[in-house]
Amino acid sequence: MVGIDEVARHAGVSTATVSRALSGNGHVSPATRLKVEAAADELGYVVSSTASSLASGRMKNIGVVVPFLDRWFFSSVVEGAQKSLLNNGYDLTLYSLTGGGAERRSVFDHFLLRQRVDAVIAISLELTATEVTSLHALGKPLVGVGGPIEGVRTLTIDDVAVARLATEHLLSLGHTRIAHIGGNKDLDLDFHLPTNRRVGYENALDAAGITPAAELFMTADFTMRGGYQAAKQLLGNPHDRPTAIFAASDEMAIGAILAAKDLGLVVPRDVSVIGVDDHELADFFGLSTIAQFPQGQGAKAVEILLDQLSPGKHLTPNLNTPMPFELIVRSSTAQTPR
């Protein structure tokens, strides 16, 4: 098996230079780095993860904590993070908290505090002060995705503005009787996403001089099935049914499209539907949506973590980094029927 000494001799540099060039830690000129990488490739040298960890004190492993794995948004953020970590030579250890409070305590009190990960990405989890303090005390950089956390670098989407933009799109098409399918109380925990999206929806209506109607608000669980059931109730009313639906997620919006079809309604002729996310199925269903680029959020979280792990200055001007969102108009929204 080829050793670091052979790579150093082949490249005409010291073993310390080989180590810096291949690990990315410490300064090496671009020309020298290319020479070392070429020598390593030619000799078939592979960096020993064990030796690298002993030398650097790092495991080259990032812990990612998510509340669910069976939701498209969370899996997409993880996918974006994993691609970026792989490109930078890091592994990913995933912790899913579907087991509830006891499982969360186990992850934060034991697994993440062991010397198994160099840093942590928390997705859509409003960390407690104790959780943050414990990780920071061990020198583990931490990035949150989904909302502000005191003392932590975070990436956030303005959910009020997202919902307002979706509703304003429907208003611009002449709709005034606009229903909203939001999240139920069980999901209104970390960062209060369902509440914030309902606030944005109601703000847009208020600004247009329309009083939000209680009968036009239904809750669901951010799944297609939940959206289908909620939309069936909204659209099944033969009197004053809505001409448009804003769903707080694309999965619920797709459920609403399927419910409309089963009721003999045509989208968007009889009812317009818009969601949030830009789910992988959104284009297939022609769903208008507010894209929030979850893979980009995962990649950005990794970029911030690697900056904190690298020696020297850290490019961290602000604790919170607002992330972009964009209205994507497809065929599920149109002018209100006359």
Summary of the structure (lengths in Angstrom):
residues: 338
radius of gyration: 24.5
end to end distance: 76.4
largest distance: 83.3
contacts: 1143
relative contact order: 0.12
helix: 46%
strand: 16%
